[in-house]
Amino acid sequence: MISIFTEEEQKMILERIGYELTVCKVRKISDIKMDSEFFFFGRTDEELSLVCKTEDVPSVTTERDDGWRGFRIKGILDFSLIGILSEISGILAENRIGIFAVSTYNTDYILVKKENFEHALNVLASKGYEIA
């Protein structure tokens, strides 16, 4: 695998998110608790998806998958950076760890099932990533 970093560059810091997350589908935006500390939703012509703290999942969902933990790339990523998610997801794929990725304007979030969370962070740390 080709690294996106030169030897002189430091690997990015991966920052743990301190709570369990759920990935689900909801029927309407008004079902989402908009004052929650952490949530991300996406709307397409086919669905309305929500990632949120498990304790904040709406009472009505059309589908739901609990048991996710996550980390984010610390800091604000420049849009000119190439291959960040590719490298992280490739490292995790080589170790048979599936991901659910979410990107915001500032950074990328990577979710893995909670039973794989510590293993994922250990694998990434062994590749030079700093874990915070």
C-alpha positions in Angstrom: 0.0 0.0 0.0 1.3 3.5 -0.9 1.3 5.9 2.0 -0.1 9.4 1.5 2.6 10.7 3.9 6.3 11.3 3.2 8.8 10.1 5.9 9.2 13.6 7.1 5.4 14.1 7.7 3.8 12.9 10.9 0.8 10.7 10.6 -2.5 12.3 11.5 -4.0 12.1 15.0 -7.0 9.9 15.4 -9.3 11.1 18.1 -11.7 8.7 19.9 -15.4 9.5 20.1 -16.3 8.6 23.7 -19.8 7.0 23.2 -21.6 4.3 21.3 -23.2 5.2 18.0 -26.1 3.9 16.0 -26.6 4.0 12.3 -30.3 4.2 11.3 -32.9 5.3 8.8 -35.8 7.6 9.8 -38.9 8.6 8.1 -38.7 12.4 8.5 -36.2 15.0 9.7 -38.6 16.1 12.5 -37.9 12.7 14.2 -34.3 13.7 14.8 -33.4 15.3 18.1 -31.7 18.4 16.7 -30.2 19.5 20.0 -28.2 16.3 20.4 -24.5 16.7 21.1 -23.5 14.5 18.1 -25.4 13.5 15.0 -25.0 13.4 11.3 -27.8 13.0 8.8 -27.9 12.6 5.1 -30.9 12.9 2.8 -31.0 11.5 -0.7 -33.9 10.7 -3.1 -34.0 7.2 -1.5 -33.5 7.6 2.2 -32.9 9.7 5.3 -30.0 8.3 7.2 -28.9 9.2 10.7 -25.7 8.5 12.7 -26.2 9.5 16.4 -25.4 8.6 20.0 -27.3 5.4 20.7 -29.1 7.1 23.6 -30.5 9.7 21.1 -31.9 7.4 18.5 -35.5 8.5 17.6 -38.2 6.3 18.9 -39.4 5.5 15.4 -36.8 4.2 12.8 -37.3 2.2 9.7 -34.0 0.4 10.1 -31.4 0.5 12.8 -27.9 -0.9 13.5 -26.5 -0.4 17.0 -23.1 -1.2 18.4 -20.8 1.3 16.6 -17.8 3.2 18.0 -15.9 5.9 16.1 -12.9 8.1 15.8 -12.2 11.3 13.8 -9.2 12.6 12.1 -8.2 15.4 14.5 -8.1 18.9 13.0 -9.4 20.5 9.9 -8.5 18.7 6.7 -7.7 20.6 3.5 -9.6 19.6 0.5 -6.4 19.2 -1.5 -5.4 16.2 0.7 -5.8 13.0 -1.2 -6.2 9.4 -0.1 -6.8 9.9 3.7 -9.8 7.7 3.9 -8.4 5.3 1.3 -5.3 4.7 3.4 -7.2 4.2 6.7 -9.9 2.0 5.2 -7.2 0.0 3.4 -5.3 -0.7 6.6 -8.5 -1.7 8.3 -9.6 -3.8 5.3 -6.3 -5.7 5.4 -7.2 -6.6 8.9 -10.8 -7.6 8.1 -12.3 -4.7 9.9 -15.3 -3.1 8.2 -16.1 0.6 8.4 -18.9 3.1 8.1 -17.4 6.5 7.0 -18.9 9.9 7.4 -17.3 13.1 6.1 -18.0 16.6 7.2 -16.7 19.9 5.9 -13.8 19.8 8.5 -12.8 16.2 8.7 -13.6 12.5 8.3 -15.2 10.1 10.9 -14.6 6.4 10.8 -17.0 4.1 12.6 -16.3 0.4 13.3 -18.3 -2.2 15.2 -17.6 -1.9 18.9 -16.1 -5.4 19.1 -13.4 -4.3 16.6 -12.8 -0.8 18.0 -9.7 -1.3 20.1 -8.2 -3.7 17.5 -8.8 -1.1 14.8 -7.0 1.6 16.8 -4.1 -0.8 17.7 -3.7 -1.7 14.0 -3.7 2.0 13.0 -1.2 2.9 15.8 1.1 0.1 14.5 1.1 1.9 11.2 2.2 5.2 12.8 -1.1 6.9 13.6 -1.3 8.7 16.9 -4.4 7.8 18.9 -5.8 10.4 21.2 
